[in-house]
Amino acid sequence: MDEQKRKLKERLDRVWDPPDFTSLFSEPDAPPVQFVKKGSVLFNTGDPLGRLYLIREGYLKIYRLSEEGRETTSYLLGPGQLLGIRTLLSKDDRTLHAAEAVTPLKVQTISRKECFDRIANNPEILVELLQAYRDRLALTEKKFESFIYASTTPRVAIFLADCAEKFGIKVKNEIEIGLELTHQRIAEFVGAFRETVTLSLHRLEDEGIIRVNRGRVTVLDLQKLTDYTTFGRKR
């Protein structure tokens, strides 16, 4: 068995492990780490599509603007996650969303051609990309499911549970979400007014499920938060 087949088989044996893009962005010819300031736009809607970004540190949002100028956040991405997966297979040559740093960022970036060249030499990378597609699809399905709820609170709960899973830091029996979440940012993601989101956060706090302090959300009871996402309780 040659080296490429061995690596691919080893990765397939761990098919349910989270994606790891180290080999895609590592030596030889590792792309340099770029520093991006908070508020900087990596690309706008309609820009040429052709690069992949690996987030090393920090967080960014993927969003769209309506004709009325209202912003809707589609995804939040953090350390270890890949931006630009559509670049590989989409026939579109323009981006459908914009990407903006919500904190200072460290990223690496490669072109579509560079990505294909690296896959040819390291076919196990295909498994990492499939895992990333799976995770993105699961998040999209979960977000669409949340919109069947008339109440905003289940939608907020789904968003916070996802952030706790992706960005959470476990401290004793609590989970601190590493990203600062303003009421407006949550509203842009769940498709609600900021005032309504504020009421939902207060409700979750009153039930002892979360704690909010200066934009930092701590999950106190993940099971109860998950109950909201599972049953869509409307109180």
N, C-alpha and C positions, 0 to 999 in steps of 0.2 A: 504494500500500500504506500503510495507516494505521500509526501508531506502535506500537500493540499487536501487530499482525500482524508488523511488522518485528522487534520484540523476540523474539516467539515463534519466528520463523524462525531468527533468529540463535542462539537457545538450542538449537533442534533440530539445527542444524548442528554443535553441540558436545555432542551428546547423551551422549557417553561421559565428559565431564568430571565431576569430583566435584561434588556438590550444593553450592550457595552460597545461603544464605538471607538475604543482606544486604538484598535488596529487600523481603523479607517483614517485616523488623524495622527498616527504616530510615525516614527522613523521607518524607513529612510524618507528623506524629503518631507519631514513634518512641517505643515504650514505654521507660520509664526502665530503666537497668541496676540490678538488685537484687543486694545482697551477701548471701550465705548462708554461715553458719558451718559448719565441718567437723562432721559428725555430725548436722546438722539434717535433718529429714525434710520433703521437699517435698510428698509426699502418701502416704497409707497405702492398703493394699488395701481396697477398698470405698468409698473417697472418691468424690465426684461427679467425673465425667469431663467435661472441658470446656475445658482450656487447653493451649497449646503453649508449650514453653520452648526457647529457644536458649541453649546454653552458650557464653559468651564466654571464660571462664577457669575452670580447675579440672576436676574429675572427679566423677561420681556413679555410683552403682550402682542397677540395677533388680533387685529381688529379691522372693522369696516365702518365706513361712514355712509349714512343714508343721504338721500338727496336733500333732506332737511338739515343735514349736518349732525344728526344724532349718532353717537358712537356705540357700536356693539362689539364687545370683546368676544372673540371666538375661542381663544386658548390663552392660557398662561403657561409659559415654559420656564424651566429652571435648570440647575446644574445637571450635566450628563444627558440632557435631552437634545434632540436634533431638530433643527428648523430647515424647512425646504425639501421635505420628502417628495412633494409633488414634482419637484424638478426632475426626478429620475424617469417618471413614466408619463407625465402629462403631455398631451399634444399642444396645450396652450403654451404660448411663448411669453405670456404676461402674467404677473402676479394678480391674484384676486383679492388679496388682503394687504394691509400694511403691518409693519413690525416696528415696535418702539421699545426702547430700554426703559423699564420702570425702576431699575436700580442701576448703578454702575455695573458694567458687564466686562467679562473676559471671554472672548470667542475665538475659535479657529474656523477658517472657511476654505472650502475647496470647490472647484468647478465640477460640472456634471461629467466632463471628460475625465478629470482626475479621479472622480469617484468610480467610474466604470473601469478605469485602468487598475485601480486598487482592488476592486472586486475580482477582476480577472486573475490577480495574483493571490487573493485571499478570499476564496468563495464562501467561507464561513460568515463573511460580512453580510451575505444575503439573509442569513437567519436573523441577524441583528435588525436589519431593515424590516423584515416581516414582523418581528416583534414590535417594532415602533409603529408600523401600520396598524397592527392589532390594537395596541394601546390607544392610538388616535381614534380608531373606529369605535372602541368601547366608550371613550369619552364623548364622542359625538352622539352615540346612541343614548347615553345617560343624559346628556343635555337635552336632546329632543324629548325624552321621556319626561323630564322635569316640567316641560311646558304644558303637559296635560293637566297639571294641577292648577286650579283656580287660585289657590292661596300662594302667596309669595314665599312663605316660610319653608315649605318643602324644597323649593328651588334653591333657596339660600343654603339649606342644610346639605343638599347634594353638592353644591359648589364647595362648601367648607370641608365636607368629608373627602372630596377629591384632593383639595389642597393639603389636608392633613396627611393623606396617603402619599402624595408626591413630594411635599416640601416640609413635612412635619418632623420635629425633633422631640423625641420622647424624653421627658423629664419626670422621673418617678411614675406616677399614674396619669400624668397629663401629657398632652401633645401640643407643643408650641409650633404654630405655623410660621415658618421663617420669613415669609414675605409680608410686608406691611399691606394691609387691606383696608383702604378707606371705604366708607359707605358708598361713595360714588363709584369706585372701582367694582365693587360687588354688584351694584345696580346695573352697570354696563354689561356685566357678564350674564346676569340672570334675566335681563330684559324687564326691569321694573324701575319705578321711580325711587330716587334716593330716600325720600321720606318713608316709603313703604318698607324699604330694606331696613331702615333704622328701627321701625316697629318690630320687624321679624327678629332682628338681632336682640332687641330687648326681651322678646318672648323666649328666645333660646337661653338667654342669660337667666331670666326669672325661673326657668325650669331646671337650672343648674347644669345645663349641657355645655355651655361655653362661657368664657370670660373675655371681655373686650377691654383693652387698655391702650389708649393712644394709637389706635390703628393696628395693634397687635392682638391677634385672636388666639386664645388657648382653648383647646378642646378638653373639657373636663370629663365627659362621658361619651366616648365614641360609639358605644352601643346604642344609646338613646338618639344620637345624631344619625346613626345608620337607620334607626327605626323610622325617622322622618323620610329618609330617602327611599325606604322600602315600601312604606305604607302610605306615604303622602298625607300625613295627618293634617287636618284643617281645623285649627282651633281659633 
